[in-house]
């Protein structure tokens, strides 16, 4: 809204993003069944970071921002979806319950801290949200790359 979008339009953008987050889980899940999930998780994080960096350019065009946010929502939420499948394929029994509980706790911590950090970033610069989201996704991609490289040894 600080970039000139009306509240109704901003709500529609969020709705489009959430719709992509729901609809694209089917093809992302299919990809998770067909390819290396660790590689997929890295690609989802890298593409999430890159497409977040495209937001400022796309915000000037209704025809660009809606598809971008639709796809970004799917990519971003796909990270969590594929992480659940990775955990589910590696663990079972009481181990998986503990890991899923831990994932839930970290999700909650992120839901508490993330908006605060994003809000602070938005106060610092016009595109602070973009930078925050891109850096968070890139950091996750780097962590996943490091873990994948460590497990390959």
N, C-alpha and C positions, 0 to 999 in steps of 0.2 A: 504494500500500500504506500510505502514511503517513496516508491518509484513512479507513483501516479496511477496505479491500478485502484479502481473503486473496490469497496468492501465486497460487493457481490461478485466482481470479477476475481478477486483474490480467493474467495470461497470456491468459485468454480475451478480455479487452478488447483487448489488443494484436493477437490473432489476428483479431478482428472488424475492427479498423482496417486491418490488412494485407489482409484479404479484400476490403474496400471499395476499397482502393488498387489491387487487381488488377481486380476486376469492373467498376468504374466507368470504367476507361479506354476501354472500348468506346463507351459513350454520349458521353463527353467527346471522344473522337476524332471521332465522328460530328458532334458540335457544331462541332468545329474545321474540319470540311469544309463546314459549312453557313453559318457566320457569320464575321465578322471575327475572326481569331485574336488580334490585339492586344487587342481589346475582351474577348474570352473570357479571356485571361490575366489581365487586370485583375479581371474578375469572380471568377475562381477564387481569386485572392489575397485579395480583399476578403471573399469568403464563407469562406475558410479562417481569416482573422483573426477574423471575427465568430463563427463556430462554435467556435473555440478559446475565445473569451470565455464561451461558454455551458457549457463543461465543468463549472465548479464547481456550477452549478445542476443539471445533468443527473446528476452523480455520485451524487446521493442517490436516484436511481431507475434500477433495472435496465432498465425499459422505455424510459427516455429515453437513457441513456448508450450503449447498444449501437447503436441507429440513428444517433445523432449521430457516434460514432467511425467507423462504417462510411462514412457520407457524408463526414466530414472527411478520412478517409484517401484517398478518391477525389479530392476537391477538391485536396488538397495535392499528391498525386503527379501529378495532372492538369496542374499548373503545369509540371512538368518535361516531361511528354509533349508538351504544346502548344508549349513552347519548342523542343523538338527539331523539330517540324513547321515552326515559323516559320523556324528556321535552314535546314532542308532545302529550304524553298521559295524562299529568297533566295540561297543560295550553291550552288556546285557545284565539282567537281574538288578541287584541292589546298586551296582556300580552306575548303571544308566540313570537310576532314580536320583542319585546324588549329583551326577553331572547335569542332568536337566534342571535340578533344583538350583545348582550353582549358576547355570545359564540364566535362569529366571531372576536370580538375585542381581547378577551383573546387568541384565536388561533393565531392572528397576533402578539400579544405581545410575545407569546411563540416561534413563528417562528423567531422573532427578537432576543430574549434573549437566547433561547435554543442553537443555534449553537455557539454563543459566549462562553457560559458556557461549552459546550461540547468540543470546541476547547481548552479552557483553561485546562480542565481536561486531554485532550490528551497530552498537553505539560508537565503536571506534572508526568504522568505515562504512560507506554505503553498501558495499558488497561483502560485508563481514560474514553473513550467513553462508555465502558461496565459499569463502575461504575456509570457514570452519568445517563445513561439510566435506569439501575436497580434501582438506588435511586429515580429517578423521578417516575417510575412506582410504586415502593413500597410506596412512599409518597402519590400517588393518591389512592392506595389501602387502606392505613390507613385512609385517609380522608373519603373515601367512607364507610369504616367499621364504623367509628365514626358517620357519618351522619345516617347510617342505624340503629345503636344502639340507637341514639338519637330519631329517628322517631318511634322506637318500644316501647318507654316508654309511 
